[in-house]
Amino acid sequence: MKLKINKMKRLKLIALLMLSTAWTTAQNYTIRGYITDSKSQETLIGATILDKNSGKGSITNEYGFYSLTLPHGNVSLSIGYVGYRQFSNEFRLESDTLLNLSLSEITELSEVTINGNRLELGVQGSQMSAIDLPVEQIKAVPAMFGETDVLKALQLLPGVQSGSEGSAGLLVRGGNPDENLLLLDGVPVYNVNHLMGMFSTFNPDAIKNVTLYKGSFPAHYCGRLSSVVDIRMKDGDMNDYHGNFSIGFVSSKLNLEGPINKGKTSFNISARRTYSDLLLNSALLGASLIGRETEKYMAGYYFYDLNAKINHKFSDNDRLYFSWYSGDDDVYFRYKYKSTSEGNEFVKLGWKWGNVVSALRWNHVINPKLFMDLTASYTQYRHNMDMGLQTEYRQEQEKTKESINMHSGIFDKTMRADFHYNPTPDHEIRFGSYLTHHTFRPDVASYTSYTQNADTTINNTTELAQKPIRAMEWQVYAEDNMSVTDLLKVNLGLSSSLFSVNGHSYYSLEPRLSGRMLLSDNLSVKAGYAYMTQYVHLLSNNSISLPTDLWVPVTNNIRPENSHQIAGGLFYNIEDLADFSVEAYYKRMNNLLEYKEGASFMTSDTDWQDKVAMGRGWSYGAEFLAQRSIGRLNGWVSYTWSRSRRQFDREGMVLNGGRPFNAKYDRRHDFSITGNYKFSDRFDMSATWMYATGNCGSLYTQYYNSDNMSSVYGEIGYFEERNNFRMNPYHRLDLSFNWHKELNFREGAERVFNLSIFNAYNNRNPYLVFIYEEYNSTTQQTYKALRQVTIFPIIPTISYSISF
Amino acid sequence: MNRTIRYMAVACAVMLACACVKDIPYNGNDSEPMIVINCMARTGEPLDVYVSRSRFFLDTSYDSNKLSDADVSVTINSVTQKPSYDSDEECYSDNRTVMPGDTITVRASHPQFGNATATQVIPMPSTISKEKESRKAFNKNNNWSWTWADSVWSVSVCIKPETAGRHYYRLSLYPERSIKSKNDKSIISVESSRFGLTQSTKMTLGLINQESILDGEDEYSFYYSTPTYTFSDEKLPADGMLTFEIALDRPNEEPFYGYLEGVEEPEEYLWSRDADKTIDYQCRFVLETLSEETYQYLLSAQQYEDSGWSIFSDPVMVLSNVSGGLGILGSSSTSESIFITSYTFE
């Protein structure tokens, strides 16, 4: 009987609780909408929406959407975005409310329009090891040949290094160059380099926002060990047409944007092309005309990028985006000999490589608390090399044709669904999944020959091809960015992935955790942990980026790389001055790949799996960043102290005798200071100074007799440890000056004359070091020394641009 | 305008001049030469110890680095001797021979280049035994069809270690053919035979130094070099059996010089005119069971040799087991097996 009463009581209690929950829910309403730029209607990523009454807030996602659920009653909303006027509004919340808002830029500070670090990346947010770099700031960074570059600007941030000088490659927290996930509108780009890595494929004119994650990765990112660079393209102005045209030392660029259907549909298109080949060919053509030569040459190199995006707004709940990127590098040589008596000869050589990336995205607000992003995307990187010879001999009456073609590539097709669910202001939940079909196409070579003479015709085609490797990659994730208390905020996530290739599957469960403890309004301490898995590898020579670099999947023998990273830091903000952060990290990596000693990508007769060794690595360091995003003077100061070590001691895969050694890009110190200053509306300047410990490499320091103990007949080289030699430190100063002048034909139109000076004090920075030896027959003495090559001395460049 | 062009030309010249090279000092602390010991201790053979000094990479002198005035001692199973210096061979010779299981220590010291020492235990030998042999017609369509072979001699050997654990081997093959006189059947020429391996054998072994011979690319090495394979027993099939195929090639019609037994001067012969149609073929398999350090040394030295041509290859660290210096004290136990067959060419 007693038991029965207890049961009844329990049931009543549960019913009461359910009723109270229902009542509470009924008292909450959701405000949702998009935050945009008032002029262009470009959505703003990371804008903050705060109810001053309750202290609860939200942040716009990467599509500018926000959702904030608050109790019934008076609301005092404050919406802000650094560089934009704050918007405040008070109203009574009595139902779910759609509130699309446009913020205006603060033109008084328009010397450089700065967006600043987003809330969730700064003192208040739970995310750490992430930095937002506004495109305006990227464009203000002085650049080699005047070509502003997203990745080179990122190299100035703490924890990020470049490879060799001039390279756009990223090395993040002791990781390798292939451990970075570079996303353009959420789609991976495999080869991000033009001209051996001197320029990246990302044209700043087409870009809206760049965010770099070095650790504490949110669960929706996966697939690489060291970093995620999330680059978002501009959507295009919904209201008015704008454009920008610039002509520079290396390339010309054009950017156009505007409405297709005002307020509904917009476009943004950007193109860039280098023209060194046009100049060279004009010279070659001129030379052949002057000399009335029967021989004609054409040769050159160029690259181009084409970005396009269309954005259509069906309603406040539905948007469709289509984004496209295409970029190629092309090296070519043509030779033509024409003689009426002898015959003709035609030789052509061509080397072309590039990416195509496209995405079709549908944003749908399912209900005020639930936002859906569906994406179908395609990305490919392909490399093609052609050689051909064509002859026609009149006397012999013979025609021949020979051609060799080699190509390789990687092709991905992905379906992805992401959901953003904000049930209460204390929970920002994301969950989703994607499925990618990879096709890896290793080297394919074909040879074709054709001979025709008076008697016979011979046609022959031979193809040598490795079979395409197909793989499926599937990921499902969930994360909750939750406010535990007013002081403690935690982002808890779990990602699970499966990679299936050649009948073999790898599975990985990746926990992610980061948290922030607020010590005061402008001071917080953060910590984070992330486990990452990587299923694809880049077979590459370390020092330069070559188009022959090959992406390959994991195999039965080559296991996925994985890493554990922990990080902690202190974040401090001084209002109206700057953001400061100090972070320390420790990263442990497994199944890293390196070429075996003596192996080279140049030898194609061996299976790539036999050429690489698997080992482990660990890196640790401390990073400091002071970033000022407002005022006439803005910029950042960054310093990194780090170590990165490797150990390869598995049987058959031993490097350095199995002992630990410095990673190739181990650097102790990395310092940079970047500043932009606006003197007046007509003149501004920026400067960057950087200092870095020199790169290291392996150098035989002693030679000794082999005494025929082995197959070595001469001397054997000896070095104490792999990467035992360190080059001289690297430092340089870059300057950029901009002269602005308003143009009368349209309001806001201006022309800008830019003078950039790369390596202003002409420091001879090391690019490579080799052993130089010369015998002087007069003195009969041999001179031998280490010789350092510098490839980029002081380089002044000018550019001119018109924007309207 | 001309002035502008002049200024630009000067600016370009300055830029080019700046984009130059400069010599830099070496800032490492490992520039001092070290003492080097090289010695391969094989069962049944006397010990030759080569002692030299290393050369700093910026040294411009390439004179002999051999050290004839070093203090060298060899200890075999606790019995120490000072070997004598052989100025012809430029090495220190110890006439003692070593046996499986012996412990050898070599010490060398020099007032200028310091002291070095290395120790090795001679590994226990593995046996190599004849298992089977067969002959089949030569397939002209395979990748060495350009030879003049009529027939393929297939021989199988079995490698069996005496002890448990991982074993390391160097297997050398010496195929020979004896051409006999048509008249009195006396041998007039013994020469290296052509040699080929089946693809499956090639895949089975962790080959490290005979790619060119297998691919038939290098005719010189095809004729004169001894096919040698260095591998660990993880590369061996479970039954330890390896099958090799030897091409029994027809001597060509070019005159050749042969040596009759007991006659010093060679005489010119023509195979079709002077030689017997039946040729004796012999294949000698010499198996060295290596110590692990010897194996790693041979492997890394081969990688070092192979990578020499490529500027893109990462440098190779050749293993050294010499404490206080450089070089290798290697050890091996040798066993062998011989196959003989006769073939009559039509």
Interface residues (C-beta under 8 A of the other chain):
Chain A: N541 E594 Y595 K596 E597 G598 A599 S600 F601 M602 T603 D605 V654 L655 N656 G657 S698 L699 Y700 T701 Q702 Y703 Y704 N705 S706 D707 M709 S710 S711 V712 E715 I716 G717 Y718 F719 E720 R722 N724 F725 R726 N728 N762 R764 P766 V769 I771 Y772 E773 Q781 T782 Y783 K784 A785 L786 R787 Q788 V789 T790 I791 F792 P793 I794 I795 P796
Chain B: A11 M15 C18 A19 C20 V21 K22 D23 I24 P25 Y26 N27 G28 D30 S31 P33 M34 V36 N38 C39 M40 Y50 S52 R53 S54 R55 F56 F57 L58 D59 T60 N65 K66 C91 N209 E211 Q296 Y297 L298 S300 A301 Q302 Q303 Y304 E305 D306 S307 S310 F312 S313 D314 P315 V316 M317 V318 L319 S320 L326 G327 I328 G330
